[in-house]
Amino acid sequence: MDPKRQVKLNDGHFIPVLGFGTYAPLETAKSESQEVTQFAIEVGFRHIDCAHVYQNEEQVGQAIRSKIADGTVKREDIFYTSKLWLTSLRQDLVRPALEKSLKTLQLDYVDLYIIHFPLPVKPGEELFPKDENGKLIPDSVDLCHTWEALEKCKDAGLTKSIGVSNFNHKQLQKILNKPGLKYKPVCNQVECHPYLNQRKLLDFCKSHDIVLVAYAALGSQRLKEWVNLDLPILLEDQVLCTIAKKHKQTPALVALRYQIQRGVVVLAKSYNKKRIKENIQVFDFELTPEDMKAIDGINRNIRYYEFLLWILYH
């Protein structure tokens, strides 16, 4: 792979700077994941981001294996991420959760396994175990112990790299300060886009050689159950649209390019083939320092997925 299209992680492995996000509402995820993931690989995506909670690892795994079988890629060309769900954060549940994902995927290893949220909830088959008041039932788990179990998964060769998601700098610091830490998290995957540019968290991560991975990089899919629909639409922003026009690109490509140029690994999530093909063109142009400064200036600390976080933390 072109060196400009990947960055080195703190454990020596490389991650492609552009990833394909596979989350979709459940019916779409089950019916279309295989086809769109195969298409994404065909047009050049090599980094595939998925998770146990998306409930489509079987379809995404089939897509990867079919593209290996037809000679489009080798397994080592693909960088696959899975995520440890909230119900499996107890130390003894980490490896079984990863093994379950591997069995579903029919893969021997994942490239990256990350803690999906720093929020332990009651173990069991239910993804969102709630009490009679509709609140998630918490579990008391020290995430440092969860991290030790992840380190063992890496040593066992079940995952090449380990990281976290939706951690703030204090939660990251807790892992980094853990006595006997064997491996640092290679990444922290968080909501990040021009309206929530995460400058402080990005600086903190960079200072510890941790890669920031951006989800919701194009704003959001505006799913009413997860997202506050009253918020402004990122891709209609005047600054992004003006810069896009100047470069003869789309506002989405400008938002993706912005992240790559600030050293952020960016996930592009779309189930629309035209847009999937378009998103790979992020490598065909460059933003000027003035463009970057202008986009820095539209940060508003708007969190599209505040509802998601509210559901999880209340």
Steps between C-alpha positions, in 0.01 A plus 500: 500500500612856423674625821292821484187292544595342832645600835718305740345400830699502826533118486664504154195398295354729234142627470355636172401866553165452325260238633162368392238518777249215493240613754141523375152454645452128567289401197736682262803361682381142460385529138751735339825477701653223293438667167615849600810371682598297193447811288709713738788250471464495120533880476807506726402507869736282705397602852163360612347615830234283665383392847317223682210734579438577128383137465639473146843345555385183324416695182812720518716189556343334196577811293867498605537128441336518156741777393791287624363195318465684167855636523409869546694513829704283735402481868805711594380780267189548712499686831194384693379656826253345741379636833444353845145572616393635839366164623842332462730734691565258787850361476387140445252597224740690272666210321173303455342815345788537254494128420125528434560786254777301328271199466222718355745665260672169422834677530808386697575845642384861496744785439360719775278424799372794700288563810183650346404716801652546847168395649462149647144363505349175624640198312271274296358451152298823507693787342318766706394339830259742669325513836125557549553876456663451161849586626806299407608268780860592585773253587797582723813431298843658524585580137868446584412132547312502168814646344717219642268248332537689170879485537473122536288483181778684318763263640286203390494632141121544494546870425803685364428825683284620790337835567203687641199701384297784652758554777572849632854599595450407869382150409794464262739625767375233738604227255832673424580527873410137571780322690655230284350634175625277219346672195365852463173544313590558134191713440197676641198497268265794567242720333702760312412739216541873422219592745667290776868503409624351830814718492587447869444125491694476172795686654487274807492186284785622280712575808464131599544360146134393490317538167162675505247321278198710395149363474201714391761686293228622262265605779252217536257277317224689684338193652236637733563238769866601537531857384358841589333598170479868600875545454636672187602273214880497478522441124288812434750721683588807293876480569518133397288565190717796391823299541342202320402722206851645478655151477215361282433240770201421724463635856521136621842456337619828654387380847685168452812665358510744794539210743771323300707819478482553879627148564163344581396159361154552356205263452266563208165335553264461206282228355462697175734361230542832323613664826721207599683537168517876541646479855812317378584813295610670823859428388460692172531855638651700785366778721712814543611622846239779458227240434606305809493817713155593369365152583660518847297818543158336462538278809186539713536206741184348351460134586263321263508183704421667832183291517702183469723613785198612701336156461822331608580723796153551653 
